[in-house]
Amino acid sequence: MIREEFIFNLNSFVLIFLTTMVCFLMKETVGVVDMASEKDISNLGTLDYDRQESDWEFKTSIPGFTIRYTRREDVPIILDFIRRLAEYEKLSNEVVATEEVLADSLFIKRHAEVIIGELDGRPVAFALFFHNFSTFLGKANLYLEDLFIEEKYRGLGLGRSMFACLARIALERNCERLDWWCLDWNTSSIAFYERMGARPMSDWTVYRIDGDRLAELARKL
């Protein structure tokens, strides 16, 4: 009788011990998965898993000038370029972007991409672009939202190199065109674009709904 009780108690102890260990291991495994997921999220944007490391940089024909894709740590540089561009376009009061918003939009949600041009290691140019879509072509194309060259480095051919880089990206992605807007008063840029072979879409007018009007329209659904 004592022997049977001992065996019963021993079996119960073993069962409890094994159950505890299984629960512990499951908890540890879940913890490792959670940590891996958090790590993947935190690295999102610092690595593009569709792009090889060797494809992050473009060599140009201008000595000392290279163009590269940005990483998450470049957000302060990107925001600085945006602010300088807005100042040049006399639109500084419209810039409400922050580093946090840009990091989320560019490197988490991946709504757009940015390339930076560096002259002897110094960032002197940037371009922000994303894909739009042509229903007639049935494919995505490249849309350039902003391009800016630091003023004292203009006239060196850097702008043409930045456009050439965007053209190469477009062709590599099987796009058939590159689109962008230009302010009507920016005659020097217009002349540069036309020398480069771009043509104005003069038969199109850009429309926009924003702010309260956008919210009001949404309520009419």
SVG drawing of the C-alpha trace seen along z (x, -y; Angstrom):
<svg xmlns="http://www.w3.org/2000/svg" viewBox="-24 -83 61 85">
<polyline fill="none" stroke="black" stroke-width="0.4" points="0.0,0.0 2.8,-2.4 4.6,-1.4 1.6,-2.1 1.1,-5.5 4.7,-6.3 4.5,-5.3 1.3,-7.4 2.8,-10.4 6.0,-10.0 3.9,-9.8 1.9,-12.9 5.2,-14.8 6.6,-13.8 3.3,-14.9 3.3,-18.3 7.0,-18.8 6.6,-18.0 3.5,-20.2 5.4,-23.1 8.3,-22.6 6.1,-22.6 4.4,-25.8 7.8,-27.4 9.1,-26.4 6.0,-27.6 6.3,-31.0 10.0,-31.3 9.3,-30.3 6.5,-32.9 8.9,-35.5 11.5,-34.7 8.9,-35.1 7.7,-38.4 11.3,-39.7 12.0,-38.6 8.9,-40.4 9.8,-43.6 13.3,-43.4 11.9,-43.0 9.6,-46.0 12.4,-48.1 14.6,-47.3 11.9,-47.9 13.2,-50.5 16.8,-50.2 17.0,-47.1 15.0,-46.6 14.7,-42.9 14.0,-43.2 17.2,-45.1 20.7,-43.7 23.3,-45.6 25.3,-46.3 22.3,-48.1 22.1,-50.7 24.6,-53.1 24.9,-54.5 28.1,-55.6 28.0,-58.7 30.3,-60.3 30.9,-63.3 34.1,-62.8 33.3,-62.4 29.5,-62.4 27.5,-59.2 23.8,-58.6 22.4,-56.2 19.1,-55.0 18.4,-56.4 18.1,-54.4 16.1,-55.2 19.0,-57.0 18.9,-59.5 15.5,-60.9 17.0,-64.1 18.8,-64.8 15.7,-64.2 13.7,-66.6 16.4,-69.3 16.3,-69.0 12.5,-69.3 12.7,-72.4 15.3,-74.0 13.2,-73.1 10.1,-74.7 12.2,-77.8 13.3,-78.0 9.7,-77.6 8.5,-80.2 6.3,-77.6 8.0,-77.2 4.8,-77.8 3.3,-74.7 5.9,-72.2 4.4,-70.3 6.4,-67.1 8.4,-65.8 11.1,-63.2 8.6,-60.8 6.1,-61.2 8.7,-60.8 10.2,-57.7 6.7,-56.1 5.8,-57.1 9.1,-56.2 10.5,-53.3 7.5,-51.6 4.6,-52.2 6.9,-52.7 4.7,-55.2 7.7,-56.7 11.4,-56.4 14.3,-58.8 17.7,-59.0 20.5,-61.3 23.3,-62.6 26.6,-63.0 29.6,-65.0 32.8,-63.8 30.7,-62.3 28.6,-65.4 24.8,-65.2 24.1,-67.9 21.0,-66.7 17.9,-64.6 14.9,-63.3 11.7,-61.8 9.6,-59.6 7.0,-56.9 4.9,-54.8 1.8,-56.1 -0.2,-54.0 -1.4,-54.3 -4.6,-52.5 -3.9,-52.9 -0.5,-51.3 -1.7,-48.9 1.4,-49.3 3.1,-51.4 5.3,-54.4 7.6,-56.7 6.4,-60.0 8.9,-62.5 7.5,-64.5 10.5,-66.6 14.1,-67.2 16.5,-69.7 20.1,-70.6 22.0,-72.6 22.3,-76.1 26.1,-76.4 26.5,-73.1 24.2,-73.9 25.7,-74.2 27.9,-71.1 25.6,-68.7 24.3,-67.1 20.6,-67.7 21.0,-65.9 22.7,-63.0 19.9,-62.8 17.4,-62.6 19.5,-60.1 19.5,-57.9 15.7,-58.2 15.4,-57.2 17.6,-54.2 15.4,-53.2 12.3,-53.6 13.7,-51.4 14.9,-48.8 11.3,-48.6 9.8,-48.3 8.2,-51.8 7.6,-53.6 7.6,-57.2 8.7,-59.6 6.3,-62.4 6.7,-65.5 5.2,-68.9 6.9,-72.3 5.8,-75.7 4.9,-78.0 7.2,-80.8 10.3,-78.5 11.5,-79.4 15.1,-78.2 13.9,-74.7 11.4,-74.6 14.2,-75.5 16.4,-72.8 13.7,-70.2 13.0,-71.0 16.8,-70.8 16.7,-67.4 14.0,-66.2 10.9,-66.6 7.7,-68.0 5.0,-69.9 1.6,-68.3 -0.1,-71.6 -3.5,-70.0 -3.8,-68.7 -4.8,-70.7 -4.0,-69.5 -6.9,-69.5 -6.7,-69.1 -9.2,-68.7 -7.7,-68.9 -8.4,-69.9 -12.0,-70.6 -13.2,-70.2 -11.8,-66.7 -13.6,-65.8 -16.8,-67.4 -16.6,-65.4 -16.0,-62.1 -19.2,-62.8 -21.3,-62.8 -20.8,-59.1"/>
</svg>
